[in-house]
Amino acid sequence: MDAFSPEIAQSVALTIELASVTTVILLVIGVPLAWWLARSKTLLSEMVATMMILPLVLPPTALGFCVLVLLGPNGPGGVLASFWGESTLAFTFAGIVVGSVLSALPLVVQPIRNAFVAIGDRPLETTGCVSSLYAFITISGPLARLEFVKAAVVGFSHTIGTFGVVMMIGGNIPGRTKVLSAYVVDYVQASRWREASVVAGGMVIFAFAAIFTLALIDRHCARKGHMSASAPSRIEPS
């Protein structure tokens, strides 16, 4: 098996599918969560924020083990899987999606939360918004839309490169749960340096492209902010 084998192509497709599904779920969950965390002043919101950030501190294998227990036959995942005749969500595509979402959630939610905090309450007060949902749809959401794009890029990229969590939950089953990063480890352990170099090199190129995309978005935001700030000075007094 070389670096361009059908197994690698299958793993690439699986990894892209995993990253795509995970990114959609992250935005569906993360944007409302970030909005609530930015607006709420309660102790509960701080506890939720702390729990959300735990994956950044926990080793990936420890996080994977905790999720594995929850998805196993004796956890909530086993109860859920029983509805369609299965005993566990571990070692399934759905299981590695859950692990990937939990792993990337703080990377997506925190920047969006910071954007909402930076917007503040003044735009909402000056427009007289009557509901939080209306304020989000008409004001805060549009103002933070580029942060949504950046969060999607970060969530997708992080999932492409994930390994420890997926390994613990999915077991690296070819064609089902074995993502591309697992092949780098396999090739290194087998001293197949050429294949490992090709796969790792492809992931480096992808990572560079993702970071470059984020830099372009930041540059675009900075240019828009500069143009907005300088616009009043170009208005002639009547």
C-alpha positions in Angstrom: 0.0 0.0 0.0 1.6 3.4 -1.1 0.6 6.9 -0.3 -1.8 7.1 -3.3 -3.6 3.7 -2.6 -7.4 3.3 -2.6 -7.2 3.0 1.2 -5.7 6.5 1.4 -8.3 7.9 -1.0 -11.0 6.3 1.1 -9.5 7.8 4.2 -9.3 11.3 2.6 -12.9 11.1 1.7 -13.9 10.0 5.2 -11.8 12.7 6.8 -13.4 15.4 4.6 -16.9 14.0 5.3 -16.1 14.0 9.0 -14.8 17.6 8.9 -17.8 18.8 6.9 -20.4 17.3 9.2 -18.5 18.4 12.3 -18.2 22.0 11.0 -22.0 22.2 10.3 -22.8 20.9 13.7 -20.3 23.2 15.3 -21.9 26.3 13.7 -25.4 25.1 14.5 -24.5 24.6 18.2 -21.7 27.1 18.6 -23.3 30.3 17.3 -26.4 30.2 19.7 -24.1 29.1 22.5 -21.7 31.9 21.9 -24.6 34.4 21.8 -26.0 33.2 25.1 -22.5 33.2 26.8 -21.9 36.7 25.5 -25.2 38.0 26.8 -25.7 36.1 30.0 -24.3 37.4 33.3 -25.2 34.3 35.4 -22.9 31.9 37.2 -24.4 29.1 35.1 -23.1 30.6 31.9 -19.6 30.8 33.4 -19.8 27.1 34.4 -20.9 26.2 30.9 -18.0 28.2 29.5 -15.6 26.5 31.8 -16.8 23.0 30.8 -16.7 24.0 27.1 -13.0 25.0 27.4 -12.0 21.7 29.1 -11.1 20.0 25.8 -8.3 22.6 25.4 -6.7 21.5 28.7 -7.4 17.8 28.7 -5.1 15.5 26.7 -6.9 14.2 23.6 -6.7 10.6 24.8 -8.2 11.5 28.1 -11.0 13.4 26.4 -11.5 10.5 24.0 -11.7 8.0 26.9 -14.4 10.1 28.7 -16.4 10.3 25.5 -15.9 6.6 24.8 -17.5 5.8 28.2 -20.4 8.1 27.5 -21.0 6.5 24.0 -20.5 3.0 25.2 -23.2 0.3 26.0 -23.6 1.6 29.6 -23.7 5.3 28.7 -26.2 7.6 27.0 -24.8 6.7 23.6 -25.7 3.0 24.2 -29.3 4.0 25.2 -29.6 6.1 22.0 -28.1 3.4 19.8 -30.6 0.9 21.1 -33.4 2.7 19.3 -32.0 1.4 16.0 -30.9 -2.0 17.3 -27.2 -1.2 18.2 -25.5 -1.4 21.5 -23.1 1.5 21.3 -22.1 4.6 19.4 -18.4 3.9 19.9 -16.4 2.7 16.9 -18.9 4.3 14.5 -18.9 7.4 12.3 -21.5 9.1 14.5 -19.2 8.5 17.5 -16.2 10.2 16.0 -18.4 13.1 14.9 -19.4 13.6 18.6 -15.8 13.4 19.7 -14.7 15.9 17.0 -17.4 18.3 17.9 -16.5 18.3 21.6 -12.8 18.7 20.7 -13.3 21.7 18.4 -16.2 23.4 20.2 -14.1 25.8 22.3 -12.1 26.8 19.2 -15.3 27.8 17.4 -17.4 29.2 20.3 -14.8 31.4 22.0 -13.9 33.7 19.0 -17.6 34.1 18.2 -18.4 34.9 21.8 -15.6 37.5 21.8 -17.0 39.1 18.7 -20.5 39.4 20.3 -18.9 40.9 23.4 -17.0 43.4 21.3 -20.2 44.4 19.5 -21.7 45.2 23.0 -25.2 46.4 23.9 -25.1 49.9 22.4 -26.1 48.9 18.8 -29.0 46.9 20.3 -30.1 49.8 22.5 -30.0 52.5 19.8 -32.1 50.4 17.5 -34.7 49.6 20.1 -34.8 45.9 19.5 -37.7 44.2 21.2 -36.3 40.7 21.4 -33.0 38.9 21.7 -33.7 36.8 18.7 -34.5 39.8 16.5 -31.4 41.6 17.8 -29.3 38.6 16.8 -30.8 38.2 13.3 -30.8 41.8 12.4 -27.7 43.3 14.1 -25.2 41.0 16.0 -25.3 38.2 13.5 -24.6 40.3 10.4 -21.9 42.2 12.3 -20.1 39.0 13.3 -20.6 37.1 10.0 -16.9 37.1 9.2 -16.2 35.5 12.6 -18.6 32.8 11.6 -16.5 32.2 8.5 -13.3 32.1 10.5 -14.8 29.8 13.0 -15.9 27.4 10.3 -12.3 27.4 8.8 -10.8 26.7 12.2 -13.4 23.9 13.0 -12.9 22.3 9.7 -9.1 22.5 9.8 -8.9 21.2 13.4 -11.1 18.2 12.5 -8.9 17.4 9.5 -5.9 17.2 11.7 -7.5 15.4 14.7 -6.2 12.0 15.8 -6.2 11.3 19.6 -9.9 11.7 20.2 -10.9 9.8 17.0 -8.4 7.0 17.8 -9.9 6.5 21.3 -13.5 6.6 20.1 -13.3 5.1 16.6 -10.6 2.6 16.9 -9.2 3.4 13.5 -11.3 1.0 11.5 -10.4 1.3 7.8 -13.3 2.7 5.8 -15.4 3.6 8.9 -13.4 5.6 11.4 -9.7 5.6 10.2 -8.9 9.3 9.4 -6.0 10.5 7.3 -3.8 11.5 10.3 -3.8 7.9 11.5 -1.9 6.8 8.4 1.0 9.0 9.3 1.4 7.1 12.5 1.0 3.7 10.8 3.7 4.6 8.2 6.1 5.9 10.8 5.7 2.8 12.9 6.4 0.7 9.8 9.4 2.8 8.8 7.7 3.8 5.6 9.1 7.3 5.5 8.3 8.1 1.9 4.6 7.4 2.4 4.6 9.2 5.8 6.3 12.2 4.2 3.7 12.4 1.4 0.7 12.3 3.7 2.2 14.6 6.3 3.3 17.0 3.5 -0.2 17.1 2.1 -1.6 18.0 5.6 1.1 20.7 6.0 0.0 22.3 2.7 -3.6 22.1 3.8 -2.8 23.7 7.2 -0.9 26.5 5.5 -3.8 27.2 3.2 -6.2 27.3 6.2 -4.0 29.7 8.1 -3.5 31.9 5.0 -7.2 32.0 4.6 -7.7 33.2 8.1 -5.0 35.9 7.5 -6.8 37.1 4.4 -10.1 37.4 6.4 -8.3 39.3 9.2 -6.8 41.6 6.6 -10.2 42.2 5.0 -11.7 43.0 8.4 -8.9 45.4 9.1 -9.3 47.2 5.8 -13.1 47.5 6.3 -12.5 48.9 9.8 -10.0 51.4 8.5 -12.4 52.5 5.7 -15.3 52.9 8.2 -13.1 54.9 10.6 -11.9 57.3 7.9 -15.2 57.7 6.1 -16.4 60.7 8.2 -13.3 62.7 7.6 -14.0 62.7 3.9 -17.4 64.3 4.3 -17.4 68.0 3.5 -19.3 70.3 5.9 -22.4 71.8 4.4 
